[in-house]
């Protein structure tokens, strides 16, 4: 049993080791057994137990041997506990004839591991196993890792193993300093090696092309094996310095040398060695990338690292060091330090330098390599590392991560502090719904009073009196309402309801500074109030039924989403805002509508409002991943990088894991020169992309198998046909002659973590961050013209985008989105014939463009401009079938009107008006059709609506005016016609 207690007076810790008993005792001779225990620490005896005698039948001996020693509570002394083995030796005393003293026979020894005392345990019990002893021990000590200076860790006793078999995965790890221990005590209990796939390692030689070489090297070729685990103790200051040193230089040298047993014993210096420049035989160096230990939450790295011939220039370039620690240790004045570092003899000992953790090192050499660098000046013993492509496997494990990983709960707490969650509504109608219902109530109340006034004047009869028409009755009723004061009372009664309607339903609380804005708002308010008045009237005259009036316009949520996106695509931002507002009012707890609204403000460049929308979405749903990502993007745009990292880390910690969130986190950290953290984020993103590609490949393989089966069945059906049919089919397939093989082109979109992130940023109009992602993508392999053109288009550099796309089309295999983008750029430049050609090509692909709706709208408008009304009709008809909207029906109506298909045109325009009764062009074309059908009263009303909704098409104004003049002069012309 081991215990610790602290002595406060001198800052020392007392360690007490008590050995209770030894079981399963068997002496060298039959009969009673007399024995004692001896305890050695670092090869020095510190105490012996009393001699005890026991009958073998008892099977155990009670020793109750206790030893106490003190050590200072500091890193140097505590680390000695790990590196100075505590060895307990059991010795039997066998009496000999004619001799006074008994003969001492060592039965075995055991090693006591005190590491639990450094892991926070004050008392623990263990049962070590006694192993036979077959050699003498020597004193060894190893300095620890402390905060003042770098220390050397030396791995020796490397064993040469012949090729032909692979190392066992379940082999035990070994303790350092074998010379101090018996063979059985050299292994660590319950510490085994576990296999790890090569592609999951952290070092070098992890590519697909390296797997075959490594499998051969680790199985068939000769190798040197250490299998040593060396523990080290780090206090808080040591951890801080370790982080600092890794930050200063992430590559740490692991030097390796070869030494023979004969040289060690003789101590003779090799030829050419001087005191200032000692010779290091077969001096090689590998560079361990320690940067991954600064990844948050990482406690383990393992990998293979190539060994290169040592040179001071190489060491300086990689590690900012210019001194070889091996050479320093081999200097004559350092012999004492070197022996204290744990250099023990073996057949072919090798030395390595590392700086932290517990690790095992294994060297592997390929006997069939060649010198790829052609460096003739390298000494032959070092050049062998290049010839054999030698590498070393090392593993470093920390008990606690150097950089703690922020928990998901902590990230959620930080987001909650930045954007407090909005409590859910208590149930029942919200403010907007209450405002509408209140307006309905007031309208119904006013109607009742008006009916009372009507009955006072005209009674309850339904038919009009013979001496009075509708207009006269209306004038008489209005006069009576004014005289009685009811009209004024009605206005005052309904005014608060209108105010609430404006404030809660339309969400308008700011005063207007521009008269035009005020005029537009009043027009919209008028239309909305009229619509809601119709709803209220329907409630009165529908006998409690909930059926909508035929004239009432009620858009579903899917309609509103589609129309909002359409208005945004064509640049009608006020209309898009109207639809998004309606969506948010209807679904106040749905974050996606707030997110889409923020997307609109990103496009218009109003980043403050966009930020408010995204934060509103997070307030409604704290785990809305897209909104969290955009909050991070905007925070980075405003140089608030701490908030940006908080939002993006939270988004990256959620399910489903987001490749975009990890990549953006890396970009933000990269912009702050946090290179190691950025690297970690990019690696996480690449891992997600790799998994996604593997899943897609598996899915494609399954589809391919299904297609092959279908093709096989078709072939069987063809073979079952008569010979003439099958021969004709084969002839028809080849009658056009041999096909000329075309030169294969690159794929247009090379998928990487940056391209997927770029697509997200472009969709959400985050231009600044998109340019950052594009710069990273341009530094990688592959063709990036399409994404470059997308960024140029977002910057409104349409001519540059066209040039980029033209170059790309010559080098890569085009897709529908490329031609669609080319069409959009030409359209925005006013080059409509070129835009038409690109749009038509984009629609020829089996996989349609991402924004097919916009392509059809713009292509149809080009056909109308060019007078190709039949083509325009077919284009708009296709758009109406796929994604109907006011604009698609309007385009179809215009096409039919120009083709003189007036009835079809009226039907299409009526459908457009049903979807949006505030479109001025719809009202104007309806007015034209009414004039053509000689319905002048309707035409006048419809034209008034067109003017009210700000008809901007001057030629359409002129066309309506001219047709009105023609219709009005037609009766006058008929008066001058000769009568028969």
Residue pairs with C-beta under 8 A, 6 or more apart in sequence:
1 17
1 18
1 20
1 123
1 124
1 125
2 15
2 16
2 17
2 18
2 112
2 114
2 116
2 117
2 123
2 124
2 125
2 126
3 15
3 16
3 18
3 122
3 123
4 13
4 14
4 15
4 16
4 117
4 122
4 123
5 13
5 14
5 16
5 122
6 12
6 13
6 14
6 73
7 13
7 14
7 70
11 72
11 73
11 74
12 70
12 71
12 72
12 73
13 70
13 71
13 72
13 73
14 68
14 69
14 70
15 68
15 69
15 70
15 71
15 81
15 114
15 117
16 66
16 67
16 68
17 39
17 66
17 67
17 68
17 86
17 112
18 64
18 65
18 66
19 37
19 49
19 63
19 64
19 65
19 66
19 88
20 62
20 63
20 64
21 60
21 61
21 62
21 63
22 35
22 37
22 60
22 61
22 63
22 90
22 130
23 59
23 60
24 59
24 60
25 33
25 35
25 54
25 56
25 59
25 60
25 61
26 33
26 56
27 33
27 35
27 56
27 92
27 94
27 107
28 92
28 94
28 105
28 107
29 94
30 56
31 56
32 53
32 54
32 55
32 56
33 53
33 54
33 56
33 61
33 92
34 51
34 52
34 53
34 92
34 93
34 102
35 51
35 52
35 61
35 90
35 91
35 92
35 93
35 107
36 48
36 49
36 50
36 51
36 52
36 91
36 93
37 48
37 49
37 63
37 65
37 88
37 89
37 90
37 91
38 45
38 47
38 48
38 49
38 88
38 89
38 91
39 45
39 46
39 47
39 48
39 65
39 67
39 86
39 87
39 88
39 89
40 46
40 86
40 87
40 88
40 89
40 137
41 69
41 84
41 85
41 86
41 87
42 80
42 84
42 85
42 139
42 140
42 141
42 180
43 137
43 138
43 139
43 140
43 180
44 139
46 67
46 69
47 65
47 67
49 63
49 65
50 63
50 65
51 93
52 61
52 62
52 63
54 60
54 61
71 77
71 78
71 80
71 81
74 235
75 144
75 145
75 146
75 147
75 233
75 234
75 235
75 237
75 238
76 143
76 144
76 146
78 118
78 144
78 233
78 235
79 143
79 144
79 145
79 146
79 232
79 233
80 141
80 144
81 114
81 115
81 117
81 118
81 233
82 114
82 115
82 118
82 144
82 231
82 232
82 233
83 141
83 142
83 144
83 176
83 177
83 231
83 342
84 141
85 111
85 175
85 177
85 180
85 181
86 111
86 112
86 114
87 109
87 110
87 111
87 112
87 137
87 180
87 181
87 185
88 109
88 110
88 111
88 112
88 128
89 106
89 108
89 109
89 133
90 106
90 107
90 108
90 109
90 110
90 130
91 104
91 105
91 106
91 107
92 104
92 105
92 106
92 107
93 102
93 103
93 104
93 105
94 102
94 103
94 104
94 105
95 102
95 103
96 102
96 103
106 133
107 130
107 132
108 130
108 131
108 132
108 133
108 182
109 130
109 131
109 133
109 181
109 182
109 185
110 128
110 129
110 130
110 131
110 185
111 128
111 175
111 181
111 185
112 126
112 128
113 126
113 128
113 188
113 189
115 231
116 124
117 124
118 233
119 399
128 189
129 184
129 189
131 182
131 183
131 184
131 185
132 182
132 183
132 184
133 182
134 182
134 183
135 182
137 179
137 180
137 181
138 179
138 180
138 344
139 180
140 177
140 179
140 180
140 339
140 340
140 342
140 344
141 340
141 342
142 153
142 154
142 176
142 177
142 230
142 340
142 341
142 342
143 151
143 152
143 340
143 341
144 151
144 232
144 233
145 151
145 232
145 233
145 234
145 238
145 242
145 355
145 356
146 238
147 235
147 237
147 238
147 240
147 241
150 245
150 325
150 355
151 355
152 325
152 329
152 341
152 353
153 230
153 232
153 341
153 352
153 353
153 354
153 355
154 341
154 342
154 343
154 351
154 352
154 353
155 176
155 226
155 228
155 230
155 350
155 351
155 352
155 354
155 361
156 342
156 343
156 344
156 345
156 346
156 349
156 350
156 351
157 178
157 226
157 228
157 344
157 346
157 349
158 224
158 225
158 226
158 346
158 348
158 349
158 350
158 363
159 224
159 225
159 226
159 346
159 347
159 348
160 222
160 223
160 224
160 347
160 348
161 222
161 223
161 224
161 225
162 222
163 219
163 220
163 221
163 222
163 223
164 219
164 220
165 219
166 218
166 219
167 193
167 218
167 225
167 362
168 193
169 193
169 194
169 195
170 192
170 193
171 192
171 193
171 227
172 187
172 188
172 191
172 192
172 193
172 227
173 187
173 188
173 191
173 192
173 193
173 227
173 228
173 229
173 360
174 186
174 187
174 188
174 226
174 227
174 228
174 229
175 181
175 185
175 186
175 187
175 188
175 228
175 229
176 228
176 229
176 230
176 342
177 342
177 344
178 186
178 344
178 346
179 344
179 345
188 229
191 229
193 227
193 360
196 302
198 205
198 206
198 210
198 211
198 214
198 304
199 206
199 208
199 211
200 206
201 302
201 303
201 304
202 289
202 292
202 301
202 302
202 303
203 288
203 289
203 301
203 302
203 303
203 304
203 305
203 393
203 394
204 303
204 304
204 305
204 306
204 391
205 213
205 214
205 304
205 306
205 391
206 303
206 304
213 366
213 389
214 304
214 364
216 366
217 223
217 364
217 365
217 366
217 389
217 391
218 364
221 364
221 365
221 366
221 367
222 365
222 367
223 362
223 363
223 364
223 365
224 348
224 350
224 362
224 363
224 364
224 365
225 362
225 363
226 350
226 360
226 361
226 362
226 363
227 360
227 362
228 359
228 360
228 361
229 358
229 359
229 360
230 358
230 359
231 358
232 356
232 357
232 358
234 242
234 356
239 402
242 355
242 356
242 402
243 294
243 402
243 403
245 355
246 252
246 290
246 291
246 293
246 294
246 402
247 294
247 676
248 320
249 319
249 320
249 321
250 289
250 290
250 291
250 294
250 676
251 287
251 288
251 289
251 290
251 318
251 319
252 287
252 288
252 290
252 319
252 354
252 355
253 285
253 286
253 287
253 288
253 315
253 318
253 319
253 321
253 325
253 353
254 285
254 286
254 287
254 288
254 305
254 352
254 353
254 354
254 361
254 392
254 394
255 280
255 283
255 284
255 285
255 310
255 324
255 325
255 326
255 351
255 352
255 353
256 282
256 283
256 284
256 285
256 286
256 307
256 350
256 351
256 352
256 363
256 392
257 280
257 281
257 282
257 283
257 284
257 326
257 350
257 351
258 281
258 282
258 348
258 350
258 381
259 281
259 348
259 349
259 350
259 351
260 348
261 345
261 346
261 347
261 349
263 270
264 345
264 349
265 345
269 278
269 279
270 279
270 281
271 279
272 279
273 279
275 331
275 332
275 333
276 331
277 327
278 327
278 330
278 331
279 330
280 310
280 324
280 326
280 327
280 330
281 381
282 381
282 382
282 384
282 385
283 309
283 310
283 324
283 326
283 381
283 382
284 307
284 308
284 309
284 310
284 382
284 385
284 390
285 307
285 308
285 309
285 310
285 314
285 315
286 305
286 306
286 307
286 308
286 391
286 392
286 394
287 305
287 318
287 319
288 305
288 354
288 394
288 396
289 301
289 303
289 305
290 301
290 355
290 356
290 396
291 676
291 679
292 298
292 301
292 676
292 680
293 301
293 356
293 396
293 398
293 401
293 402
294 402
294 403
294 676
294 677
295 403
295 676
295 677
295 680
296 401
296 403
296 404
296 405
296 406
296 677
296 680
297 401
297 403
297 404
297 405
298 401
298 402
298 403
298 680
299 397
299 398
299 399
299 400
299 401
300 395
300 396
300 397
300 398
301 395
301 396
302 393
302 394
302 395
302 396
303 393
303 394
304 364
304 391
304 392
304 393
305 391
305 392
305 393
305 394
306 389
306 390
306 391
307 363
307 385
307 390
307 391
307 392
308 314
308 385
308 386
309 375
309 378
309 379
309 382
309 383
309 385
309 386
310 324
310 382
312 322
312 324
315 321
315 322
315 324
316 322
325 353
326 351
326 353
328 334
329 337
329 338
329 341
330 338
343 349
343 351
350 363
352 361
352 392
352 394
354 361
354 394
354 396
356 396
356 398
357 396
357 397
357 398
358 396
358 397
359 394
359 395
359 396
359 397
360 393
360 394
360 395
361 392
361 393
361 394
362 392
362 393
363 390
363 391
363 392
363 393
364 390
364 391
364 392
364 393
365 384
365 388
365 389
365 390
366 388
366 389
366 390
367 388
368 388
369 386
369 387
369 388
369 389
370 387
371 383
371 386
371 387
372 386
373 386
375 383
375 386
378 386
384 390
406 649
408 653
408 654
411 646
411 649
411 650
411 653
412 622
412 623
412 650
414 646
414 650
415 618
415 622
415 628
415 646
415 647
415 650
416 622
418 643
418 646
418 647
419 615
419 618
419 619
419 622
419 631
420 619
421 619
421 620
421 622
422 616
422 619
422 620
424 589
425 588
425 589
429 437
430 585
430 588
431 504
432 504
432 505
432 507
432 585
434 500
434 504
435 497
435 500
435 501
435 503
435 504
435 505
436 501
436 505
436 532
438 497
438 500
438 501
439 494
439 497
439 498
439 500
439 501
439 529
439 532
439 536
440 532
440 535
440 536
440 539
441 497
442 493
442 494
442 497
443 494
443 532
443 533
443 536
443 537
444 536
444 539
444 540
445 493
446 490
446 493
446 494
447 536
447 537
447 540
449 486
449 490
450 477
450 481
450 486
450 490
453 477
453 480
453 481
453 484
453 486
454 477
456 480
457 476
457 477
457 480
458 465
458 473
464 470
464 473
468 476
478 487
481 487
481 490
482 488
498 529
501 528
501 529
501 532
502 508
502 525
503 509
505 528
505 585
506 524
506 525
506 528
506 581
507 581
507 585
508 521
512 518
512 521
520 574
520 950
523 948
523 949
523 950
524 578
524 918
527 917
527 918
531 552
531 553
534 549
534 551
534 552
535 549
535 552
538 547
538 548
538 549
538 552
548 554
553 914
553 915
553 917
555 563
555 582
555 915
557 583
557 586
557 587
559 915
560 579
560 582
560 583
560 586
561 579
561 583
561 593
561 596
562 883
562 885
563 575
563 579
563 885
563 886
563 915
563 916
564 576
564 579
564 580
564 583
564 596
564 600
565 576
565 596
566 853
566 854
566 857
566 885
566 887
567 573
567 575
567 576
567 579
568 576
568 599
568 600
568 603
569 851
569 853
569 854
569 857
570 854
570 857
570 887
573 600
573 603
573 604
576 600
577 597
577 600
580 593
580 596
580 597
580 600
581 597
583 590
583 593
583 596
583 597
584 593
584 594
584 597
587 593
588 620
589 620
589 621
590 620
591 616
591 617
591 618
591 620
591 621
591 624
591 627
592 617
592 624
592 626
594 613
594 614
594 616
594 617
594 620
594 627
595 613
595 614
595 617
595 624
595 626
595 627
595 630
597 613
598 609
598 610
598 611
598 612
598 613
598 614
598 617
598 627
598 630
599 610
599 763
599 764
599 765
601 607
601 609
601 610
601 613
602 610
602 630
602 764
602 765
602 766
603 765
607 634
607 637
607 638
610 630
610 634
611 631
611 634
614 627
614 630
614 631
614 634
615 627
615 631
617 624
617 627
618 624
618 627
618 628
618 631
621 627
623 654
625 651
625 654
625 658
625 661
628 647
628 648
628 650
628 651
628 654
628 661
629 647
629 648
629 651
629 658
629 660
629 661
629 664
629 760
630 764
630 766
631 643
631 647
632 643
632 644
632 645
632 646
632 647
632 648
632 651
632 661
632 664
632 665
632 668
633 644
633 664
633 761
633 764
633 766
633 769
634 766
635 641
635 643
635 644
635 647
636 644
636 668
636 671
636 769
637 766
637 768
637 769
641 668
641 671
641 672
644 668
645 665
645 668
645 669
648 661
648 664
648 665
648 668
649 665
651 658
651 661
652 658
652 661
652 662
652 665
652 681
652 684
657 688
658 688
659 685
659 688
659 689
659 692
659 753
659 756
659 757
660 756
660 757
660 760
662 681
662 682
662 684
662 685
662 688
662 753
663 681
663 682
663 685
663 753
663 754
663 756
663 757
663 773
664 757
664 769
665 681
666 677
666 678
666 679
666 680
666 681
666 682
666 685
667 678
667 757
667 769
667 772
667 773
667 776
669 677
669 678
669 681
670 678
671 772
682 753
685 753
685 757
686 753
689 751
689 752
689 753
689 756
693 751
718 726
718 729
719 726
745 811
745 812
745 813
746 782
746 783
746 811
746 812
746 813
747 783
747 812
747 813
748 783
748 786
748 808
748 812
748 813
748 814
748 815
748 818
749 755
749 786
749 787
749 815
750 781
750 782
750 783
750 784
752 777
752 780
752 782
754 773
754 774
754 776
754 777
754 780
755 777
755 784
755 787
757 773
758 770
758 773
758 774
758 777
758 787
758 790
758 791
759 787
761 767
761 769
761 770
761 773
762 770
762 787
762 790
762 791
762 794
765 794
767 791
767 794
767 795
770 791
770 794
771 791
774 784
774 787
774 788
774 791
777 784
777 787
778 784
778 788
783 808
783 811
783 812
785 804
785 805
785 807
785 808
785 811
785 812
786 805
786 808
786 812
786 817
786 818
786 821
788 804
789 801
789 802
789 804
789 805
789 808
789 821
789 825
790 801
790 821
792 798
792 800
792 801
792 804
793 801
793 821
793 824
793 825
796 828
798 825
798 826
798 828
798 829
799 825
799 829
801 821
801 825
802 822
802 825
802 826
802 829
805 818
805 821
805 822
805 825
806 822
808 814
808 818
809 818
815 845
815 847
816 842
816 843
816 845
816 847
816 848
816 849
816 850
817 842
817 849
817 850
818 842
819 838
819 839
819 841
819 842
819 845
819 849
820 838
820 839
820 842
820 849
820 850
820 851
820 855
822 838
823 834
823 835
823 836
823 837
823 838
823 839
823 842
823 855
823 858
823 859
824 835
824 854
824 858
826 832
826 834
826 835
826 838
827 835
827 858
827 862
832 862
832 865
832 866
835 858
835 862
836 859
836 862
836 863
836 866
839 855
839 858
839 859
839 862
840 859
842 848
842 849
842 855
843 849
843 852
843 855
843 856
843 859
849 855
852 882
852 883
853 879
853 882
853 883
853 885
856 875
856 876
856 878
856 879
856 882
856 888
857 879
857 887
857 888
857 891
859 875
860 872
860 875
860 876
860 879
860 891
860 895
861 872
861 891
863 869
863 871
863 872
863 875
863 895
864 872
864 891
864 894
864 895
864 898
867 898
869 895
869 898
869 899
870 895
870 899
872 891
872 894
872 895
873 892
873 895
873 896
873 899
875 891
876 888
876 889
876 891
876 892
876 895
877 892
879 885
879 888
879 891
880 888
880 889
880 892
880 908
884 911
884 915
885 915
886 912
886 913
886 915
886 916
886 919
886 922
887 912
889 908
889 909
889 911
889 912
889 915
890 908
890 909
890 912
890 919
890 921
890 922
890 925
892 908
893 905
893 906
893 907
893 908
893 909
893 912
893 922
893 925
894 905
894 925
895 905
896 902
896 904
896 905
896 908
897 905
897 925
897 928
897 929
902 929
902 932
902 933
905 925
905 929
906 926
906 929
909 922
909 925
909 926
909 929
910 926
912 919
912 922
913 919
913 922
913 923
913 926
916 922
918 949
919 949
920 945
920 946
920 947
920 949
920 950
920 951
920 952
920 953
921 946
921 951
921 953
921 956
923 942
923 943
923 945
923 946
923 949
923 951
924 942
924 943
924 946
924 951
924 953
924 956
924 957
924 960
925 956
926 938
926 942
927 938
927 939
927 940
927 942
927 943
927 946
927 960
928 939
928 959
928 960
928 963
930 936
930 938
930 939
930 942
931 939
931 960
931 963
931 964
931 967
932 963
934 967
936 967
936 968
939 964
939 967
943 960
943 964
946 960
951 957
